[in-house]
Amino acid sequence: MSKQRYNTVYVLGNGFDLSLGLKTRYSDFANNKDYWPITITKKEPGIETLASFLERARNKDPWWFDIENLLKDYVERGGHRCHASTDKIEIEKDKQTYIDVCQALSKYIREQCRYNEKMFKQPDDNQVRFVRFVEAMLNDSSSLIYDFNYTDLEGLAARLGIPKINCFHVHGEAKDDAIVLGINSHTKLLEQSYDFLFKPNSPNFNSPTDIVYDLLSANMVVFYGHSLTEMDYGYFKDFFEQASRFSPDKEKCKIRIVTRDNSQKIELSRTLNQLDGIHLEDLYKYSDFKFIFTDDNATHQREFNELTKEIENNSPIYFAGIE
């Protein structure tokens, strides 16, 4: 049996949620005292726990706080290093800290999933383009969405009068208290007992087994607000490697990366160039690869509108507004 092929595959990262007006950065969570679960009243000299490590990072730079990368840094240093007689006890304390953070983050995200109703009923001049894109994407019945956020995209679609969307939540959903927070399983652990942090070991892990096929077989792939960092790169590695190779047997893969502005483009380009097996020049050469910006530059606005129009042409659009 042949697999289904989608006309467009969307990959959504946190930048998409931010465009919806949701405060869903890890730093937003860490700086909210009502939800952040770690309180360090006294630090024992010479002892670093996961709780003290995260709290120290939060206090050092509260606006640049990436929990998953911090978890990776912690275990690559060996996690809690102390006398052998207490290792298991301290590791269990770290595990409980991790569980507490996951539960608190899930609760925080659920509370943030109150979409800006006015944005869809009466969008201002800066929101019109994004609202049109969202409605076009959700109405694109020939599409598949890989959502790397924890938020309730189906709930937004329902409120827009769209009964069903094809969406795979790669990292689970906060509404089901089933988020996946952790590190990829390629991380080298100095202490193997910390493998509970591996994403595949999460009880909520649901592997997107068809993601490479879906990306490669689509007529167009749209990344919106995804940072393409090392933590999630395993999902896209094979896709980008094949997209950056010459193949006389197939058309060029159309790839659109939607991001805020040229400074974000430079960061994403730097990230792609640093990943094994990828050369940015080859992506431009052997695929139809382009950055689309969402800032207020007139040329960028036109290009973003053209992308939205292309999506609209693939599926009937119903401008329903929030119910």
Secondary structure, DSSP 8 states (H G I E B T S, - for coil): ------SEEEEE-HHHHHHTT---SHHHHHT-TTT-----S---TT---HHHHHHHHHHH-TTS--HHHHHHHHHHTTSS---HHHHHHHHHHHHHHHHHHHHHHHHHHHHH----HHHHHS--TTTHHHHHHHHHHHH-TTEEEEE-S-S-HHHHHHHTT-----EEETT--GGGT----SB-TTS--SSGGGGGGBGGGSTT----TTHHHHHHHSSEEEEES----HHHHTTTHHHHHHHTS--TTS---EEEEEESSHHHHHHHHHHHHHSTT--HHHHHHHSEEEEEE-SS-HHHHHHHHHHHHHHHTTS--------
